[in-house]
Amino acid sequence: MERADVIIVGSGVAALQLARHLSEDTNVIVFTKSDVSNGNSRYAQGGIAAAIGEEDHPFAHYLDTTEAGRYANHSQTTLEMLREAPGIIQELIEEGFTCDRNQDGTIDLGREGGHHQNRIVHSGGDQTGKRLMEHLQQQIRANVEIRDHHFVYELLVENEVCYGVRYKTEYETAVLTAPHIVLSTGGCGQLYASTSNAPTITGDGFALAYEAGAEMTDMEFVQFHPTLLNVNGKTHGLVTEAVRGEGAVLVDEKGRRIMDGVHPLGDLAPRNVVANTIYTEREKGHTLYLDIRMIPQFEERFPTVTALCHRHDISLSEGFIPVTPGCHFIMGGITTDKIGRTSVTGLYAIGEAACTGVHGANRLASNSLLEGMVFSKRLAGWINEQKVSGIPYTGKNKPLLLDPICDLPPRSLLQQKMMENVGMVRDAKALKKQKGWLESFHLDQWFSFDLSLLTSKQVTTLFMLRTAWLMTVSALEREESRGGHYRSDFPNEETEWQQKQIVQEKRKSNEPIHL
């Protein structure tokens, strides 16, 4: 078996930030099932939130973060991250990362939903993710090898220690072992028919971690971004929140401003508030638009949004962009501590795949790139201090799957059912229906067999079904509405649920537990 010091599964901002901060004598292998250019990080149109303005302070950033998160955030962890944010920006600048600046040379700080201060650092307008990825790639040293088109389909665990991965390429199935296995696989937006996420974001890390015995936390908290481009009833990509930060407003087909009187921050209310308002208006039969007529030089300031609109024949000269909500970000995920360690020794999670507790029930805009940068740097520092030990394990083969247990559903059907039953508005009847449908595929049986005999597409479908099941069970269990989780049969926030988490762990009983 081939061996490394650190294996990173995923290749976004969190993965590259970790890889570049690991010591040069560390043998690092980065697996990505597509390639580095195909993931959510590169498409991030928002920026990096940090309290670096003269009138700003990390505690003010904390107050906005916890308000958006509906006070379900881990307070100390959240405050620590926001205190470290200015240092992250300073480090990037010292390395040569280019931030958008005003004419006087100061950083041009933008504002997005839920923020009471201008504190969003951008690069290239709406190209921050792309430029940050390029910057981090340039920092990668010779000790890091990135392997494109390597699909990790199983984590190897023995005696409650994770020690390696099984992966597939076009030509082979193989094993790679290491004392440190890091999941940086992103979220699960492709479980929904309407999403801002890249095609590769299918919940792989959640399924891998759960099957390896790791704890999962608050998988019901899913954020729907308010403004995806809507053309002929289909979504075609993200229209960044920074557009509203520059003054755009949401209107219906008659020009009525739909956010007036809904929230003190109006069109810059937290995302769940704006998305739910758009959802309600659409249910009433209205068509929603972003009115951008008040933004000068829009095409120069938002090149990514402009290109997206042009690709779909949306004329910007009239000043209206048709929008609708779509799945964007999951606040729950693989339970980790402040360093990134999971409940399984040797297994770590960073980025959107991890549930660090900093987002609570709803993510504040532009805190995600920040989270990936902060926690990945922390994890690198911790790994660098560890003594690399031998791995006295050998992979045990699972029994062969001779005949299919049942037919797996097409991805489009799963996406449709998730939108209908575990979407923006949920209730017990729909969630129980979805849970029953998902359990009809006998996932525990599938995962007990050797998945190497399946195609990557089939394994991905299994990952999506498992992640969907985790989300559905959590959503059914939380009998309140909070942040990204809205139950029409329990429409209010309940005090007793505020600091209560739903934890799932694979064991003899699959029922969730409360902490």
N, C-alpha and C positions, 0 to 999 in steps of 0.2 A: 504494500500500500504506500502511495505517495504521502509525504508529510510536509506540513508547513508549521509556522509558529502561530499565525493568525489567519483565519478564514473569514472573509466578509462576504455575505450574500446580499447582493444589491450594489448599485453604483451611482447613487444620487449624492446630494450635497453632504448628508451625514456620513456616508461611506467614505467619500474622498477626504473629508475633513479628518476622519479617524486615521485613514491610511497615511496621510501626509504627516501626522503628528507622532506616528509610531517610530521608534528609534531605528536608525539605519541598519542595525545588525539584526533586525527582525525580518524574517521571511514572510511576506504578506501575499496572500492570493485573494483576489477579488473576483467573485463570480457574478456575471450578469446574464440573464436568460435571453436578452436581446443584445443591445450594445449601449455604451455610455451615453449616447446622444438620444436615447429613446426612453424617457422617464419623466416623472412629474417635475423634478427639480429644474430641468432645462426649460420647462414651459412656465415656470413660476413668473407671473407678470407683476405680482406685488413686490414688496421690498423686504428689508430687514428692519424690524422695529427696535429702536434703542433710544433711551432718554438722554440725548446729547445736546438738546437745545438749551439756551441760556435760562429759560423759565421752566424747564422740565426737570424731573427727578425720577429715579427708578421707583420710588414709592407711588408716584402719580401713575406711572406705567402699571404698577402692581394693582392699583385700585381699578383701573380700566380693565385689566386682564381678569380680575376676579368678578367684576360686575358682568362682563361678557360671559364668563364661565358659570354664572349663576351660583357663585360661592361654593361650588363643589371642588374647587382647586385645592391641591396640597399647598397650604399657605407658605411654609418655609421654603419648600423646593421652588415654588414660583418666584418668591422674592429673591432668592439666590440667583436664579437665572437672569432676572431683570437687572440685578446689580452687576452681573458679568457682561451684559449686553454692550455697554459703551466700550469696554476693553476689546471685545470681538471686532467692533467697527474700527477701532484704532489699529489693531493688528493687521486687518485687511488693508487699510490705507498705507501703513508702513511697508507692506509687501508690494504695493503698486496697484492695488485694486482701484479702479476709477469710479468715483461716486459722482452723481449729478450735482452740479454746483450753481450757485447764483452768480450774478455778474461781479459781485464783490469777492468772490472766491470761497464764500462759506458754503457748507453743504446745504443743498436744497431739500429741506425736510418736507415730505408730503404727509397727508392725513388720510386715514381710511376709517371704515366703520368701527364704531365703538371707542375710538380714541378721542380724548378731549384736548390733545395737543398734537401739533405737527411733529411727528417723530419717526417717519418712515424714510429710510435711506434707500434711494433707487440708483440704478446704473443703466443708462441708455433708455430712460423712460420706463417702458413696460418690459424691458429685457433683462431685468435683474437676475433671474434664475439662470438664463443662458450665459451671461457674463460671469456670474459667480462660478458656475461649473467650469468654464474655460480657465478661470483663474486658478481654481483648485487643481485641475488637471495639470497645469503648468508646474505646480508645486510637488507633484508626485515624483518620488525618487526611484532609483534603480532597484531597491529592495521590494518594490510593489509590482506585482504582475496582475494585469487585468485580463481576464479570460472571457471574451464575448461568446454568446450563444452556448453557455453552459447552464443547464437547467438543474438546480438542486431540488430533488424530489423527496429526500428523507434526511433527517438528522439521526446520527448514531448515538445512542444512549445506553450505558450499562452502569449498573450500580448507582443510578441517579446522577451520573456524570455524562455530559455531552462531550464527545471526543472526535467527531468527524461528520462528514456529509457523504451522501451518495448523490451522484449527478449523472446527467445524460447529455451527450452531444449528438450531432448528426451521425457520428461514427461509432460511439462507444458508450458503455455504462461503466462507471468507475467509482472508487472511493478515495477520499482525501481526508487525512486526519490532522488534528491540531489541538493544542490545549485551550485555545480560545476560539469560539465560533460566534460570530456576530451577525445577527439578522438586521438588515437595513433595507428591507424590501418594499417600503412604502405602505400605502393603505389598501383600499378595496373598492375604489369608485366604480370599477367595471362590473360590479355586481348589480348595478342599476342601469336602466335603459337610457337615462339622462345623466350625464356626468361630464365633469371638466377633466377627468383623469386620462392619462395616456393608456393606450390599449394593453400595456403590460401590467397594469396595476390591478391584480386579480385576487388579492388577499393571501398570497402564497405564504408569507411569513407567519400569519396568524395560524393557518392550518399546520404548518411545520412545527411551530412551537407547541400548539395544543397537543398534537400527536406525540410530541416528545415529553409531555408531562408538565409543561410550564403553565403557570397561572396566567389567566386572561382577565382583564378588568374592564368593566363598563363598556362592553361592545355595543350597547344600545345608543351611545352618544355619537350620532352621525350628523355632520354639518352639510347642509345644502347651500351652495353659493347662490345668491339671489339672481345673478346676471350672467347667464350663458346665452350665447347667440341663438336665437330661435327662428328657424326658417322652415316654413311649411310643416310645422308641428314637430320638427326634429332639432336637437341641439347640436351645435357644431364647434364648440370651443368656448373659452372663457373671455368675458369682457371685464377686465380688471376693475376692482373696487376703487382704484386710484382715479378712475374716470369720475366717479361721484365725489372723490376727494377734491377734484379740481372744479366742482360746481355742477356737474350733470345731475338731473333730477329724474325720478321715475314718474311717468305719466301714462294714462290710458289713451284709448283711441280718440278721445275728445279733448285731450290735453289737460285733464284733471290731475293734479299732483296727488298721488295716492298715499304718500307718507305724511302729509299734513295732519297734525293732530294725533298721530299714532305714537310717537316717541319724541322726547325732548331733542334728540339729535337728528330728527327728521330722516333724510335720505342716508345719513351716516350712522343710523342706529346699528346695533349688533346684527350680525348676519342672520341669526335665526328669526329676529323680529322682521327684518326686511323680506326674507324669503317667505315667511308665513303670510305676510301681507300680500305679496304677489300671488301666492297660491290661492288665497281667499278671493282676490279680485278675478283671477282666471276662472275659478269655480262659478263666479257670477256671470261669466261670459265675456269679460273684458280682455282686450289685447294690450299688452304692456310694452312700453318703450323706454329707453334712456334718451332723454332730450339733451343733446350735447351742443346745442346752438350757442351757448354762452362760453364755450371753451375756444379761445383763439389758437390757431395753428394746431388743430387737433391731430392731423396726420403726422406732423413732425414730432409731437409729444407722445403719441401712442402708435408707434409703427407696427407693433404686433397686432393690436386690435384693428388697425386700418387694413393690414394685409388679410386678416381673417374676414373682414367684411367684404373686401374686394373679391376674395375667392368665392363668396356666396352671393355675389351680385347685389349687395346692399349699398345703396348710394348714400355716402356721408354728406353730400351737398345739401340734402334736405334736413339733416340734423337729428334723425331719429334712428335708433338701433333697436330692433325687436329683441326682447329678452324673456327668459323664463328660468326658474331655479333648476339646479341639477346637483347631484351628489359631488361633494368636493373633498371632504376631509373627515377622518374619524378621530375622535378625541380619546376613545378607549384603545385597548390593544394589549400587547404583551406586558405584563406587570414587571416593572424594573425599579431598582433603587436609584439614588441620586447619581450613581456611577454608570448605570446601564446594565447591572447584573440582574438576571432573571431568577426565578425560583429553582432553576436547574443549574447545578455547578458546571462551569465551563461554557455556558450559553448566555449571550448578551443580546440586547436589542437597543437600537437607536433610531432617531428620526420618527416618522409617522407610525412605524410598526410598533414603537414602544408606547406604553402608557406610563409616563413619568408623573402625571397628576398636574402638570402645569396648565393644562387647557380647561380643566373642569368639565362642564357639560357643553361648552361651546367655545371654539377657538377665537381669540381676538385676532383680527387681521394682521398679517405679517409677523406673527410670532412663530411660525413654523420653521422658516429658514434659520431663525435665531435659535430655536430649540435644537435643531440638528447640529449647528455649529458649536453650541455650548456643551452639550452632553457628549458629543463625539470627542471633543478635545479632552474632557474630563476622563473618559474611558481610556483614551490613548495614554494619558499620564499614569493611570492606574496599571495598565498592562505593562508599560515600560518598567515599572518597579517590581514586577513579579519575576520569580525565578522560573525559567522554562523547565518543566519536568517531563519525564518520559510518559508515554501513554500505554499502560500495560493491558490493553484491551484488543480484542479481535472482533470484527463485525459478525454478528450472528445473522444468518440469512433467514428471511421470513419464508413461510410456505408458498409454493407456487400457486398462482390463480389459474386453474385449468379451464374453467368456464365462467363467463361473465355472470355476476350475481343478478344484475338487471340492466336494462338499457339506461344509460345516462341521458339526461335531458339536453337539448340544445341550449347554448349560452343565452340566446335571445329569449327563450321561455323563462329561464331563471331571472333574467334582468327585468322582464315584464312583471313577473310575480313579486319581485322585491319592490318595485315601484308601487304596485297595487296594495301590498299587504304590510310592508315594512318601510314605507316611504315617509313623506313628511308628516302625514297624519295617520295615526295608528289606533287600533282598538283591539280588545281581547279576541273578538270573533275572527278578525282577519289574521292576527298573529297566531292563533291556534290552528287556523287553516293552513297557514304557511309552514308551521312547525310539523304538522302531520304530513304535508307534501314532501318536505325535505327528509323526514325520517323514513319515508317510503323507499328511499334509495339505499338503505342499510349501510350507512357510511362506516360504522364500526367494522363491519365485515370486509368492506373494500380495503380499509387501511390495515387490516390484519394480514394481508397478502403482499407478495412481492410486486411492487408497483413498476419495477423495471420492465415488465412485460407489456405495460400499457404505453401508448403514445404520450408525448408531452401534452398534447391537446386534451387527452382523456384525464391525465393527472391534474391538469389545470382546472378542469371541470370539477373534479373531486375537491380540490382546494377551495374553489368557489362555493360549492355546496356546504362544505364544513364551516367556512367563514360565515355564510348566510345563516346557518343553523345557530352558531354562536351569537350572532346579532339578534336573531329572532327570539331565542330563549331569554336573553337579557332584556329585550324590549318588552316581552311578556311579563317578566318579573317586576320591572320597575313600574309601580302603580301610581304614577304622578307624571306631570309634564315639567321638564326642566331643560333649558338650553335646546340642543338639537333633537331632543326626544320629546315628541308631543303625542299624548294619548287623549283622544277625544272623549273617552270614557272616564278619564281622570285628568281633567284639563288644568288643574292648578298645581303650583309648586307646593310641596308639603314639607314642613319644617323637619319632620322626623326622617325624611329622605335626604336632607341636604348633604350630610357627610357620610351617607351610607353607600358603600360600593357593592357592586355585584361581581363576584369573583367566580370564574369557572376553571375547573381543572379536571383533566381526564383521569377518572378513577372508576371504581365499580358502579358508583351512582353518579349519573351525569347531571343531577339537579344542581343548580347554582347555589352558592352560599353567600351570605351577607356578612360584610365586615363593617 
